[in-house]
Amino acid sequence: MGHGRHRHAAQGRARAHRLRREPHQRLPLVHHRRGLRRLINNDELVAAVEHDWTAAALSPKRTAMLEFAVKLTTTPGAMNDADVDTLRAAGFSDRDILDVVEVVGYYAYANRIADGLGIDTESWIPD
């Protein structure tokens, strides 16, 4: 996996971390906090993203990516060409967009598997 793919995977973890707050999302908070810290390298900004990413001082590109991820997670049937065009206008390549969709899709899949099997979050993972 090249450097760019690692960056996008970390961005995906940032999205997934924020979306974890929804009851149907079961992602390990500590793991994603580490990814956020590596990606952002700013503890205050990480705390702001954890609290409310919509109010955090994120770049327009990251904000566009997170808005896209939230829509894809919460209303996947409502996605359309305009959503992809918004990411392109924010500076994402088609490959970048594919990476974002793959990461969001993976977490949706993993969470549905866990929910479908009634798997609870491990006791060692803090809320």
C-alpha positions in Angstrom: 0.0 0.0 0.0 1.5 3.3 -1.1 1.8 6.5 1.1 -1.3 7.9 -0.5 -3.4 4.9 0.4 -2.2 5.1 4.0 -3.3 8.7 4.1 -6.7 7.9 2.8 -7.1 4.9 5.1 -6.3 7.3 8.0 -8.9 9.8 6.7 -11.4 6.9 6.5 -10.6 6.2 10.2 -11.3 9.8 11.0 -14.7 9.5 9.3 -15.4 6.2 11.0 -14.4 7.5 14.4 -16.9 10.4 14.2 -19.6 8.1 12.9 -19.0 5.7 15.7 -21.1 7.8 18.0 -24.2 6.6 16.2 -25.7 3.6 18.1 -25.3 1.3 15.1 -21.6 2.0 14.7 -19.3 -0.2 16.8 -15.8 0.9 16.1 -12.9 0.9 18.6 -12.5 4.5 19.7 -8.9 4.1 20.9 -7.7 2.6 17.6 -9.3 5.5 15.6 -8.0 8.1 18.0 -4.4 6.9 17.2 -5.2 7.1 13.5 -6.5 10.6 13.9 -3.4 11.7 15.8 -1.1 10.3 13.1 -3.2 12.0 10.3 -3.8 15.3 12.0 -0.7 15.6 14.3 -2.6 18.1 16.5 -4.1 17.0 19.8 -6.4 20.0 20.1 -7.8 19.4 16.6 -8.2 15.7 17.3 -10.2 16.6 20.4 -12.4 19.1 18.4 -13.0 16.4 15.7 -14.0 13.9 18.4 -16.3 16.4 20.0 -18.0 17.7 16.8 -16.2 17.5 13.5 -18.7 20.0 12.0 -17.4 22.7 14.3 -13.7 21.7 14.1 -11.2 23.8 12.2 -10.8 21.4 9.3 -9.8 22.2 5.8 -12.5 22.5 3.2 -11.2 19.3 1.5 -11.5 17.3 4.8 -14.9 18.8 5.5 -16.1 17.8 2.0 -14.8 14.3 2.5 -16.5 13.9 5.9 -19.8 15.3 4.6 -19.6 12.8 1.8 -18.9 10.0 4.2 -21.8 10.9 6.5 -24.2 10.9 3.6 -22.9 7.6 2.2 -23.2 6.1 5.7 -26.6 7.5 6.6 -28.4 7.7 3.3 -26.5 5.7 0.7 -29.5 5.6 -1.7 -29.4 9.4 -1.9 -25.9 9.5 -3.3 -25.6 10.9 -6.8 -23.1 12.3 -9.3 -23.2 15.7 -7.6 -21.7 14.2 -4.5 -18.8 12.8 -6.4 -18.4 16.1 -8.3 -18.2 18.0 -4.9 -15.3 15.8 -3.9 -13.6 16.4 -7.3 -14.1 20.2 -6.9 -12.5 19.9 -3.4 -9.4 18.4 -5.0 -9.9 14.6 -4.8 -8.9 12.5 -7.7 -11.1 9.6 -8.9 -8.7 7.2 -7.1 -9.0 9.2 -3.9 -12.8 9.1 -4.2 -12.7 5.3 -4.7 -10.5 5.0 -1.6 -13.0 7.1 0.5 -16.0 5.0 -0.8 -14.1 1.7 -0.1 -13.2 2.7 3.5 -16.7 3.9 4.3 -18.2 0.8 2.7 -15.9 -1.5 4.6 -16.9 0.0 7.9 -20.6 -0.2 7.0 -20.1 -3.8 6.1 -18.1 -4.7 9.3 -20.6 -2.9 11.5 -23.6 -4.6 9.9 -21.9 -8.0 10.4 -21.3 -7.2 14.0 -24.8 -5.9 14.5 -26.3 -8.8 12.7 -24.5 -11.3 14.9 -25.3 -9.3 18.1 -21.6 -8.8 18.8 -21.0 -6.2 21.5 -18.0 -3.9 21.7 -15.1 -5.6 23.6 -15.1 -4.7 27.3 -11.6 -3.3 27.0 -12.8 -0.6 24.5 -13.8 2.5 26.3 -17.0 4.4 25.3 
